């Protein structure tokens, strides 16, 4: 039901929802406790300085291309697969990437709701 509402929203609302998400591998003090835990599960809290620089650069490229942060259901990935998805999705059209980001938000919502009821 929640995802149906999101999927039925207009583009302005979808973009607002996507833009509310943090970038990956940012300082943990700007993340919610849920985001901290999820990013920790993919070891994004333990990046080397070169890995942190790589994430910062790809975050920048992605935001420049699409105008919103890269969103992925981190729980389903590790560092390598996150970076692989970043690179692959940089080649998407704007419409395809908006759709992909919304799909990832639905996955994140599913896992977070599951945590609340489990």
Kinemage of the C-alpha trace (Angstrom):
@kinemage 1
@onewidth
@group {chain A} dominant
@subgroup {mainchain}
@vectorlist {calphas} color= white
{ca unk a 1} P 0.000 0.000 0.000
{ca unk a 2} L 2.753 2.463 0.961
{ca unk a 3} L 4.626 1.815 -2.264
{ca unk a 4} L 1.426 2.145 -4.287
{ca unk a 5} L 1.001 5.650 -2.888
{ca unk a 6} L 4.601 6.514 -3.737
{ca unk a 7} L 4.360 5.011 -7.216
{ca unk a 8} L 1.159 6.983 -7.837
{ca unk a 9} L 2.676 10.289 -6.759
{ca unk a 10} L 3.549 12.979 -9.278
{ca unk a 11} L 7.167 13.543 -10.289
{ca unk a 12} L 7.604 16.549 -7.984
{ca unk a 13} L 6.708 14.472 -4.932
{ca unk a 14} L 8.825 11.545 -6.063
{ca unk a 15} L 11.814 13.849 -6.484
{ca unk a 16} L 11.245 15.346 -3.027
{ca unk a 17} L 11.210 11.855 -1.526
{ca unk a 18} L 14.408 10.844 -3.313
{ca unk a 19} L 16.147 14.101 -2.365
{ca unk a 20} L 15.345 13.448 1.311
{ca unk a 21} L 17.746 10.495 1.276
{ca unk a 22} L 21.369 10.931 2.342
{ca unk a 23} L 24.309 10.204 0.109
{ca unk a 24} L 26.276 7.058 0.825
{ca unk a 25} L 29.469 6.997 2.876
{ca unk a 26} L 28.945 10.413 4.464
{ca unk a 27} L 29.826 11.281 8.072
{ca unk a 28} L 27.530 9.282 10.359
{ca unk a 29} L 26.474 12.313 12.418
{ca unk a 30} L 24.176 13.438 9.572
{ca unk a 31} L 22.482 10.033 9.218
{ca unk a 32} L 19.417 8.659 10.947
{ca unk a 33} L 20.015 5.668 13.191
{ca unk a 34} L 18.431 3.441 10.519
{ca unk a 35} L 20.735 4.776 7.791
{ca unk a 36} L 23.776 4.399 10.059
{ca unk a 37} L 22.906 0.769 10.706
{ca unk a 38} L 22.242 0.039 7.036
{ca unk a 39} L 25.452 1.698 5.862
{ca unk a 40} L 27.375 -0.113 8.592
{ca unk a 41} L 25.991 -3.439 7.301
{ca unk a 42} L 27.788 -2.776 4.004
{ca unk a 43} L 30.965 -1.595 5.801
{ca unk a 44} L 30.501 1.955 4.533
{ca unk a 45} L 31.485 3.173 7.981
{ca unk a 46} L 34.933 1.597 7.609
{ca unk a 47} L 36.195 2.976 4.311
{ca unk a 48} L 39.822 3.775 3.679
{ca unk a 49} L 40.606 7.353 2.678
{ca unk a 50} L 40.872 6.316 -0.984
{ca unk a 51} L 37.532 4.464 -0.826
{ca unk a 52} L 35.908 7.478 0.857
{ca unk a 53} L 37.279 9.699 -1.936
{ca unk a 54} L 35.892 7.282 -4.549
{ca unk a 55} L 32.439 7.392 -2.958
{ca unk a 56} L 32.587 11.190 -2.715
{ca unk a 57} L 33.459 11.467 -6.409
{ca unk a 58} L 30.806 9.052 -7.600
{ca unk a 59} L 28.216 10.718 -5.326
{ca unk a 60} L 29.138 14.027 -6.981
{ca unk a 61} L 28.928 12.641 -10.525
{ca unk a 62} L 25.591 11.008 -9.822
{ca unk a 63} L 24.067 14.117 -8.219
{ca unk a 64} L 25.303 16.283 -11.105
{ca unk a 65} L 23.761 13.921 -13.647
{ca unk a 66} L 20.377 13.335 -11.971
{ca unk a 67} L 19.900 16.141 -9.443
{ca unk a 68} L 19.310 13.794 -6.513
{ca unk a 69} L 21.369 11.385 -4.392
{ca unk a 70} L 22.000 7.793 -5.363
{ca unk a 71} L 19.526 5.564 -3.514
{ca unk a 72} L 20.030 1.855 -3.086
{ca unk a 73} L 18.748 -0.662 -0.565
{ca unk a 74} L 22.133 -1.050 1.117
{ca unk a 75} L 21.014 -4.123 3.072
{ca unk a 76} L 21.016 -6.111 -0.140
{ca unk a 77} L 24.563 -5.114 -1.113
{ca unk a 78} L 28.195 -4.873 -0.155
{ca unk a 79} L 30.681 -2.123 -1.037
{ca unk a 80} L 31.589 -3.662 -4.376
{ca unk a 81} L 28.026 -4.222 -5.531
{ca unk a 82} L 27.064 -0.700 -4.427
{ca unk a 83} L 29.878 0.774 -6.525
{ca unk a 84} L 28.992 -1.525 -9.444
{ca unk a 85} L 25.382 -0.287 -9.256
{ca unk a 86} L 26.532 3.320 -9.037
{ca unk a 87} L 28.571 2.946 -12.241
{ca unk a 88} L 25.853 1.046 -14.106
{ca unk a 89} L 23.084 3.400 -13.084
{ca unk a 90} L 25.070 6.475 -14.139
{ca unk a 91} L 24.264 5.307 -17.686
{ca unk a 92} L 20.492 5.306 -17.114
{ca unk a 93} L 18.198 7.912 -18.580
{ca unk a 94} L 16.800 10.390 -16.062
{ca unk a 95} L 13.366 8.724 -16.192
{ca unk a 96} L 14.801 5.237 -15.750
{ca unk a 97} L 16.911 6.351 -12.819
{ca unk a 98} L 14.013 8.115 -11.115
{ca unk a 99} L 12.038 4.884 -11.387
{ca unk a 100} L 14.960 2.828 -10.095
{ca unk a 101} L 15.457 5.158 -7.113
{ca unk a 102} L 11.761 4.900 -6.210
{ca unk a 103} L 11.948 1.094 -6.428
{ca unk a 104} L 14.936 1.140 -4.070
{ca unk a 105} L 13.053 3.391 -1.625
{ca unk a 106} L 10.220 0.854 -1.605
{ca unk a 107} L 12.715 -1.890 -0.717
{ca unk a 108} L 14.185 0.250 2.074
{ca unk a 109} L 10.686 0.959 3.427
{ca unk a 110} L 9.826 -2.754 3.348
{ca unk a 111} L 12.875 -3.707 5.422
{ca unk a 112} L 12.405 -0.849 7.878
{ca unk a 113} L 8.741 -1.719 8.411
{ca unk a 114} L 9.670 -5.377 8.805
{ca unk a 115} L 12.144 -4.393 11.538
{ca unk a 116} L 9.373 -2.547 13.383
{ca unk a 117} L 6.960 -5.470 13.354
{ca unk a 118} L 9.420 -8.363 13.703
